[in-house]
Amino acid sequence: MTQASVNAPDGAPVDKDKRNWIVTTCAVGGAGAVAAAVPFACSFQPSERAKAAGAAVEVDISALKPGEKVTVEWRGKPVWIVKRTPEQLATLPKVDALLADPKSERKLSELTPEYARNENRSIKPETLVVVGICSHLGCSPIDKFQSGAQPSLPDDWAGGFLCPCHGSTFDLAGRVYKNKPAPDNLEVPPHMYLSDTRLLIGEDKKA
């Protein structure tokens, strides 16, 4: 298999300036640490014809370290894979009261598969897999893994994601905060583990 290429689902080239969120990258972050971009090429993609048909994407996450995020493309969408630290996981139940849908009960079948309807919204607690598209108008949120007061964020920010377009905020499980433009949590795509270090995005027959 080859590494991820920046193409539309029909195989046509994509303007890199317009679709730069598709490029495979990593962002390092964690409680008390500022997120930073680092190279991380770990995606194994099917052929262009298979991608156009919506084929699943296999991803090697063996090099993904706690506090890091990698982005891969599936069906023309950016899918984030975040390996959360124990400290980041510990913040999730603490913000439940601030969230619009902490238990992922809205549009269950569409946005959150049954195996991700838990506090972590994941199969394995430490590994989050979500589509990086805001449920408001389709913008792509940015990483705000550092906790604490920051521009456009509350003083008690626990870490998560910020949509810079209209200010919607999501916690480190992709759950939207109350009174924000985004109506729902970030989508959890179908996925399953082929091994401890290999994910298949787009299929969940074994999940």
Secondary structure, DSSP 8 states (H G I E B T S, - for coil): -B----B-TTS-B--TTTSGGGS--EEEEETTEEEEEE----EEB--HHHHHTT--EEEE-TT--TTEEEEEEETTEEEEEEE--HHHHHHTGGGGGGBS-TT--TTHHHHS-GGG-STT-SSSTTEEEEE-S-TTTS---EEE-S-S-BTTB-TT--SEEE-TTT--EEETTS-BBTTSS--S------EEEEETTEEEET--TT-
